C-alpha cells in the first residue's frame, strides 16, 4: 500500500510517497512559490532534482508531483493507481477532532468553520484536499490534525482565565499544535522506557517550537495556545508575552491589532532579538565570534525551554524522560546542554560525549546514573500521517 502525504501551505506543498506498512519512503519533495513562479525540489531513488516549473495554483503543483512520481528516469510508480490514499496534514481541528478522519463534505464544512482560528493555515489545507479529490476522485483522503493529540488536556490546563462565555461563544482556549510530532516522539519514548505509566516531556524545537507534557501517552499540557504564537521563543515568534505589550506597541508604533500580531509572529523571536537571523545556526556562529546580543538570544531561548520543562515536571509530579526533536532539538547539542545543565536537582544528568553524537537514530544522551532519561528522537510526522491514513482506509 502506498500513501501520498500532502502538507499544503499558502504558497507551498510538501509531499512524501510512503509505504506505511514498512515506513519506506519512495519519494519526497517540496513545491515552492506556487502562484508566484514555481520551484520544485524532488528526491527519489537517491537522486535530488531542483527545477523551476510554472505553478499558477496548487492544482498544477499536485499534477507536476504526480507526473514526477509516474514518469521520467526517476519515476517510482507506473501509474497513479498504485497510490491507495492521500493523507493531509491539517493545522487546526478545533474541538471537533480528537483523531484523524476520512475526509467528506461534513469534515470540510467543519474545517471551514474553523478558518477564523487558523486563517493562515486551514484555507490552504482545505484547498489541498479539494484539489486531491478533483484530480484523484476515486482515492480516499484522510485529515490528520496538529491539534488532535492535545484534545486530552484537562479543562484546567486548556482554559484561559478570561470570562467563560468567551470559551463557550468564541472557542477561546488553548488548542496546542505539533500534536503529530508530540504523539510520535512520546510514543517512541514510551517504547524506549518500556513503561506503561510514563511521564514524558517532549521539546519540539524547530522554527516553530513547543513543549508538551505527556502522561501515560496522553497530552496533558502544551506550550502553544489558541494559535502557535504562545510559549517558547521561536524563529520569528515571540512566544509568551505580557498581553499588555500589544496595546503598548500599537500605541507607540502606530500599528493596528493585526499588524501587531503579525509583528509578534514574523519579526520577533530569535530574529527580532538577535537582529541576525531566524536560523539558530547563524546566531550560534555570531555568538562564537563574540556577539553579545546573539549570546543573550540563545540564553533566552534556552531559559524559556527550561522554565517549561520544570513547570511540566511539577505538573506531571515527576519525569521519566525529556525528549528533544526537530531541527534544533535533533542537531543543536549546545542548546540541549544549556537546557539540561542545572537540572541535576531533578535527576537530569547529561552525558557530554553522548550529547555530541549526531545521527538519525533514537538515542539516549544521559549518564548511566541519571534518574531521568534524556532522549534525542528524530520526529516523523509523515509516518504518523501515512499510518493513520492506512489504518482508516483499511478499516
Ligand atoms: P521547521 O519548523 O521549519 O520544520 P526545522 O525542524 O527544520 O524547522 O528546524 C529549523 C531550525 O533548526 C533552524 O533554526 C535551524 O537553524 C536549526 N538547526 C538545524 N540544524 C542545526 C544545527 N546543526 N545546529 C543548530 N541549529 C540547527
Boltz pocket constraint, residues with backbone or C-beta under 6 A from the ligand:
constraints:
  - pocket:
      binder: B
      contacts: [[A, 205], [A, 206], [A, 207], [A, 208], [A, 235], [A, 278], [A, 279], [A, 280], [A, 281], [A, 282], [A, 284], [A, 326], [A, 327], [A, 328], [A, 331], [A, 332], [A, 333]]
      max_distance: 6.0
